[in-house]
């Protein structure tokens, strides 16, 4: 479980609505242990929180207790694997079963997972997905320069890497995958890895990390994230109301988070804003530095608003992941680190892109599942942290409902 410094514990009562941005201002570098109310599910952050400007941390949440979650789905406790698998996710988001052909999805993370390829093979075999290996040309692992001088190993980021690889595989099983491992979790190294991914031919680039906003961000935008025609997805963060970078970049698709449950409606599923507490849930808000893209038209934020779209992120409705470096095999993950690679996979299913792909969703809002219930906090204007009909901060325009909003 996560631990909190005494100073953070003492101040928490006085700051009930702190999100990522407020935490950065206060200097609090860790969060309280989390338990999803009413689900009996506990989890911990895969990566330590680092709010130093110019640094990032992964947004993966590792579930440590899943009994009620899998029971609610009609699965025997401790079954292998538990958590949502590919068929669940494809059903929930009305996606094709064999998508991604002709596309190359890059995953950018920090540090090395030495078991990445073998763990990926186990996940894909479990669910009957086609093999994706170095030998058959489907999988490639490189350092941030595109070579094979991999960075130091990290059990924390290995969980993020396993999660990202598995989500892309679940949604776009016929896409090629490039794993780009940054030397460290600095924005310069992660950004250099994004550039390498683009240079190596990625058509989609998934980034499941974020950090505090800073005045340097607009420079990072032009140096690392301005790649027209490439769909770059970024998780919006797991600290509730408050904006992370690079989700705030106007060149990326910022991906928020939902709680996803099976339902007896026409869709067969229901979603609400993912929120565990006032400081844990889908990241959202109004950027302090980034200009508003021309395609974003909400009126309560003069600058860039986060998020654009969303997908499942609640650890209590988490996804199955296979991880052996820093893990013991099948486990469950949540966080907006689920949503970013999932949406990257949706872009891969949709095919080629032009301009800034996020703009396509704004041109086709009716082609998404609008999420209208739930909130992460109380804020003004309310839509920045509360679900509403149409656009809202935590879930953006909504979740995938087929490919129309991601095509073109």
Buried (B, 14 or more C-beta within 10 A) or exposed (E): EBEBEEEBEEEBEEBEBBBBBBBBEBEBBBBBEBBBEEBBBBBBBBBEBBBBBBBBBBBBBBBBBBEBBBEBBEBEEEEEBBBBBBEBBBBBBBBBEEBBBEBBBBBBBBBBBEBBBEBBBBBBEBBEBEEBBEEEEBBBBBBBBBEEEBBEBBEBBBBBBBBBBBBBBBBBBBBBBBBBBBBBBBBBBBBBBBBBBBEBEBBBBBBBBBBBBBEBBBEBBEBBBBBEEBBBBBBBBBBBBBBBBBBBBBBBBBBBBBBBBBEEEEBEBBBBBBBBBBBBBBBBBBBBBBEBBEBBEBEBBEBBBBBBBBBBBBBBBBBBBBBBBBBEEBBBBBBBBBBBBBBBBBBBBBBEBEEBBBBBBBEBBEBBBBBBBBBBBEBEBBBBBBBBEEBBBBBBBBBBBBBBBBBB
